């Protein structure tokens, strides 16, 4: 699952390690914002966990199943990112209708079926996979925050 950043022709966009060093694993999503999305007090929020370099997970201390999880992927080229996003979108389409989400990154899609409940967003050659919470409003809010912090 990888979203890619599109490079504008003749731009001096960072690449490789330079781009990766500019990405915050939690995409700028603060503890306060995570608690608000999960509708819990900040004091009930566990510290963010990162089990992969661009993976972010917040969770409730008192309600273990209440989580916020997403991953950020950086591809070497816009074309590779587009292929990865297309492949994942096609896989999700087997389980859920795919809805286009307007005004989010360069492109965004949501698979609303409860078995899937994912939002995919691409901005340039970076893409984001929002897994939980599974409701569309929360997922869109997460993607908006993360998108604003991507290079």
N, C-alpha and C positions, 0 to 999 in steps of 0.2 A: 504494500500500500504506500504509494508515494505520490505526493503532489509536487508539481514543479513550478519554478519561477520562470516567467517569460522574460527574456532579455530584450530590451529595446535596442534596435539597431544603433550602432555607434555609441552605446552607453558604456560607461566604465563600471558596470555592475561587478561586485566582488564575486569571485568564483572559488571553488574547492575549499581548502581550509580557511581562507579569508572569509568566505560567506558563512561557513559553519561556525566560526568564532563569533559571528554577529547574532546568532540565533539563541535566544533564551529558551531552555527546554520547556518552560511553562508559558512561553509566548507572551510574557508581560501580564499574565493573569495573576492578580494579587490574591492574598489570603482573604481579604475583605470581599473581593468580587466573587471568589469561589464560594464563600459562605452564603452570600446573597443569592447566587444561582441555586445552591442546594437548599436554601431557605432554612438555614441553621445558624446559631450564634457562632461568631468567630472562635470563641473559646472551645467549641465542640469540634472544630476542624483539626484533623491530624495534619502534621507538617507534610508538604508536598513530597512525593516519592518520585524518583526517576530511575526506572529499571533499565532504560536504554538512554543513550545520550540525548535524544530528542523526544522522550516520552515523559508525560506529566500526569500525575495522579494525586488527587486530593480525596479525602474521605472523612466521614463523620466518626468521631470517637465513640459516640453512644449508639449509633445505628450503622453497624459495620457494612451493611449492603448499600448504603447511600454514598455513592462515589461520583467523582468527576474525572474522566479519563480521556486523554487525547494524545496523539502522536504527531510530530512534525517530521516530514521527510524532505531531504534536499537531494535533487537529482543533478547529474552532470550537465544535462542540457534540457532545454524546454521540450524538445521532442520526446526525450526519454520520460520526462515527467508526465507528459500528455498521454503517452502509451500506458504508463502505470495507472494513471487515473482512469483511463478508458477501460482497462482490464478489470479493475476493481468494481467500477460502476456496472459493467456487464455481469460480473459475478453476483453482485447484490440484486440485480434485476431478476434473477431466478427466484428470489425469495420475496421481493417487495417491488411495488411500483417505484419508479424513480421520479422525483419531483425536482425541477430546476428551482434553485433558490436565487432570486435576483439580487443585485447590488451587494454581492459578497465576494470579495477577491476578484480574480479574473473569471472564475466560473465556480459554481457550487451546486451540489446535488444532495438530496436527502432521500434515504430509504426509510419511510415512516413505519413499515410493518414492525410490530413489537418484537418479532424474532430477530430483527436486524437493528432498527433504530439508529442508524449511523448518518452522519453528515460528512461529506467530503468537500473540501474547498481547496482551490489552487490559486496561488498568487505567484506569477512568474514561474520559476523552476522549483518552487517549494510547494508542497501540498500538505494538508492537515486532515487527519481522520479523527473526528469527534465521536466517541463511542458512548459514554455516559456523562450526564443523564441522557436518557433516550428521548425526551420531549423536544420538539422542534424549536420552541422559543428559547430554551436553555442552550441548545446546541448552536443556534444562530448567534446568541450573545457571546458564547465562548469563541466562535469563529471570528466575530467582529473584533473582539479584543486582541486575539492572536494575530489576525491579519494586520492590524494597525501597528504591531511591533515587529513585523517581518521586514527585512531589508528590501 
